[in-house]
């Protein structure tokens, strides 16, 4: 397979099975449903072989209105690596993103390419997963109601720095949202949905680590004995606690941005767990 025999085209639903093959080759846990959600929220490209029959590369860009986007699902078939295809896919999707600030979570192997394309390292994400242990569901956390959605969107915008309403409405549809409510308005929220081998909890947005733990405990209490995944920033103070709850540290990723956008150190809310490494 030569570089000249590969073509890029817009990622359409008919390419999902080929994309799933690539993620399985890369030993990613994604199901077809997970790819469908990613494509529903995103736009991007696939690389096809000379016969336009086999997907040999993928990349998606998930836009959060006109300000920010995440680059994700970057995979190149093992048989097509080393020929510049990853760079070709990235350059195409960067052009597609236009003037948006870009964020991604990179592997150690992928980071050198992203640095060459103008991305800078800003932190690390730690992946925890395992069988959820028995925990007590906190009294001040409850399932979200329809009237909570506007408050949830505002909390997320404050923590993430962009309008992610399409993502959060999609998560509410396929999973569940919960809110921290002490009787004076909601002050934090979390989402949970089916993903990969089990469930993923995220995003988790709260004012402090104790509130984040309460929100995580709410969904972990409902998932006792099931496989649960949480992706959290390395400096979030949650890693040791998650391990104590049965979710061991298994992997990490490099957080990168283009360009660097400074966030206020006095922001009242923090994203303690990601919706996923793809969505932020």
C-alpha positions in Angstrom: 0.0 0.0 0.0 1.6 3.3 -1.1 0.7 6.8 0.0 -0.4 7.7 -3.5 -2.9 4.9 -3.5 -4.7 6.3 -0.4 -7.4 8.9 -0.6 -9.2 11.0 2.0 -12.9 11.5 2.0 -15.5 12.8 4.4 -16.4 10.4 7.3 -19.9 9.0 6.7 -21.9 6.4 8.5 -21.0 3.8 6.0 -17.4 4.0 7.2 -18.3 3.1 10.8 -17.6 -0.6 10.5 -14.2 0.1 9.0 -13.5 2.6 11.8 -14.5 0.0 14.3 -12.0 -2.5 12.8 -9.2 0.0 13.2 -10.1 0.7 16.9 -10.1 -3.0 17.6 -6.7 -3.3 15.9 -5.5 -0.5 18.2 -7.0 -2.4 21.2 -9.4 0.5 22.0 -12.6 -0.6 23.8 -15.0 1.3 21.6 -18.2 -0.3 20.5 -20.1 0.5 17.3 -22.4 2.6 19.5 -19.5 4.6 20.8 -18.3 5.4 17.2 -21.9 6.4 16.2 -22.0 8.9 19.1 -18.6 10.3 18.1 -19.7 10.7 14.5 -23.1 12.2 15.5 -21.3 15.0 17.4 -18.4 15.4 15.0 -17.2 15.7 11.5 -14.0 14.4 10.0 -12.3 12.3 7.4 -11.4 8.7 6.6 -8.5 7.4 4.5 -9.4 4.8 2.0 -7.2 2.3 0.2 -6.8 2.2 -3.6 -10.1 0.4 -4.2 -11.9 2.8 -1.8 -13.2 -0.3 0.0 -11.1 -0.4 3.2 -10.8 2.3 5.8 -7.1 2.7 6.7 -7.3 5.9 8.7 -9.7 8.0 10.7 -9.9 11.5 12.4 -12.8 13.4 13.9 -13.2 17.0 15.0 -15.9 17.7 17.6 -16.9 21.4 17.5 -18.2 23.3 20.6 -19.8 26.1 18.7 -17.3 28.4 17.0 -14.7 28.7 19.8 -13.3 25.3 20.6 -13.0 21.8 19.2 -11.5 18.6 20.2 -9.5 16.4 17.7 -10.1 12.7 18.3 -10.3 9.2 17.0 -7.0 9.5 15.2 -6.1 6.0 14.0 -3.9 4.8 11.1 -4.0 1.1 10.1 -0.8 -0.8 11.1 -0.2 -1.6 7.4 -0.3 2.1 6.4 1.9 3.6 9.1 5.2 5.4 8.5 4.0 7.1 5.2 2.8 10.4 6.6 -0.9 9.4 6.6 -1.4 10.6 10.2 0.0 14.0 9.3 -2.2 14.2 6.2 -5.3 13.4 8.3 -4.4 15.9 11.0 -3.7 18.7 8.5 -7.1 18.1 6.9 -9.0 18.2 10.1 -7.1 21.2 11.4 -8.2 23.1 8.2 -11.7 21.9 8.8 -11.7 23.3 12.3 -11.0 26.8 11.0 -10.2 29.4 13.7 -11.3 27.3 16.6 -8.9 26.6 19.5 -8.0 22.9 19.4 -7.6 20.4 22.2 -6.7 16.7 22.2 -5.4 13.9 24.4 -2.3 12.3 22.8 -0.5 9.0 23.3 3.3 9.1 23.8 3.6 7.8 20.2 1.3 10.5 18.7 2.6 13.5 20.7 5.7 14.2 18.5 3.5 14.7 15.4 1.1 17.0 17.2 4.0 19.1 18.5 5.1 19.6 14.9 1.6 20.7 14.0 1.7 23.5 16.7 0.2 21.7 19.7 1.6 22.3 23.2 1.5 20.0 26.2 -0.6 21.3 29.0 -1.1 18.4 31.4 -1.9 14.7 31.7 -5.0 12.6 31.9 -5.1 9.4 34.0 -7.4 6.5 33.1 -8.9 4.5 35.9 -11.1 1.5 35.5 -12.3 -1.7 37.2 -15.2 -3.3 39.1 -16.9 -0.7 41.2 -17.0 -1.5 44.9 -19.9 -1.0 47.2 -20.2 2.7 48.2 -23.0 4.7 49.9 -25.0 7.0 47.6 -24.7 10.6 48.9 -28.0 12.2 50.1 -27.4 15.5 48.4 -26.9 14.1 44.9 -29.9 13.2 42.8 -30.8 12.4 39.2 -31.2 15.5 37.0 -34.6 16.7 36.0 -35.6 18.5 32.8 -35.5 21.8 34.6 -31.9 21.3 35.6 -30.5 21.2 32.1 -29.9 25.0 31.7 -28.1 25.0 35.0 -26.0 22.0 34.0 -25.0 23.7 30.7 -23.9 26.9 32.6 -21.9 24.9 35.1 -20.1 23.0 32.2 -19.5 26.2 30.3 -17.9 27.8 33.3 -15.6 24.8 33.9 -14.7 23.8 30.3 -14.7 27.3 28.8 -16.9 26.5 25.8 -20.6 25.7 25.0 -21.0 21.9 25.0 -24.8 21.8 24.9 -24.9 19.3 22.0 -22.6 16.9 23.9 -24.5 17.2 27.2 -27.9 16.8 25.6 -26.7 13.7 23.8 -25.3 12.2 27.1 -28.6 12.9 28.8 -30.4 11.0 26.0 -28.2 7.9 26.0 -27.2 7.9 29.6 -28.0 9.7 32.9 -27.2 13.1 34.5 -27.0 13.7 38.2 -26.7 17.0 40.1 -25.4 18.1 43.5 -28.2 20.0 45.1 -28.1 21.3 48.7 -31.4 23.1 48.4 -29.9 26.4 47.0 -29.5 25.5 43.4 -27.3 22.9 41.7 -23.6 23.3 42.3 -22.2 20.4 40.4 -23.1 17.6 38.0 -22.0 14.3 36.6 -23.0 12.1 33.6 -22.8 8.3 33.2 -23.4 6.2 30.1 -22.6 2.8 28.6 -19.1 2.7 26.9 -16.7 0.1 25.9 -16.6 -2.9 28.4 -19.1 -1.2 30.8 -19.8 2.3 31.8 -17.9 5.7 31.9 -18.6 8.4 34.4 -17.9 11.9 33.1 -17.9 14.7 32.8 -17.9 15.5 36.5 -18.0 19.2 37.2 -17.8 20.5 40.8 -16.4 23.3 43.0 -14.0 21.0 45.0 -12.7 17.5 45.2 -15.1 16.4 47.9 -18.1 17.4 45.8 -16.6 15.5 42.8 -16.3 12.4 45.0 -19.9 12.7 46.0 -21.0 12.9 42.4 -18.8 9.9 41.4 -20.1 8.0 44.4 -23.7 8.5 43.2 -23.1 6.7 40.0 -20.7 4.1 41.4 -23.3 3.1 44.0 -25.7 2.4 41.1 -22.9 0.5 39.2 -21.7 -1.8 42.0 -19.9 -4.9 40.6 -20.0 -3.5 37.0 -17.0 -2.3 35.0 -16.5 1.4 35.3 -14.1 3.9 33.7 -13.1 7.4 34.9 -10.6 9.7 33.1 -9.3 12.4 35.4 -6.6 15.1 35.3 -3.4 13.9 37.0 -3.5 16.8 39.4 -7.2 16.4 40.3 -6.5 14.6 43.7 -8.8 11.8 42.7 -6.3 9.1 41.5 -5.6 7.5 44.9 -9.2 7.7 45.9 -10.4 6.1 42.7 -8.0 3.2 43.2 -9.4 2.7 46.7 -12.9 2.4 45.1 -11.7 -0.4 42.9 -10.8 1.7 39.8 -7.1 1.1 39.2 -4.8 3.4 37.2 -4.2 1.7 33.8 -3.1 4.3 31.4 -2.4 8.0 30.8 -2.6 10.5 28.0 -1.0 13.9 27.2 -3.3 16.9 27.1 -2.4 19.2 24.3 -3.7 22.5 22.9 -3.3 24.8 19.9 -2.9 27.6 20.7 -2.4 27.8 24.5 -5.4 29.5 26.1 -4.8 30.6 29.7 -7.6 29.7 32.1 -8.3 31.7 35.3 -6.8 30.1 38.4 -9.8 31.5 40.3 -12.4 29.6 38.2 -15.1 28.5 40.6 -15.6 25.1 39.0 -13.4 22.3 37.8 -13.9 19.4 35.4 -12.8 16.6 37.6 -13.5 13.8 35.1 -13.8 13.9 31.3 -16.8 12.9 29.2 -14.1 10.9 27.4 -10.6 11.5 26.1 -12.3 12.2 22.8 -14.8 14.8 24.0 -12.8 16.4 26.9 
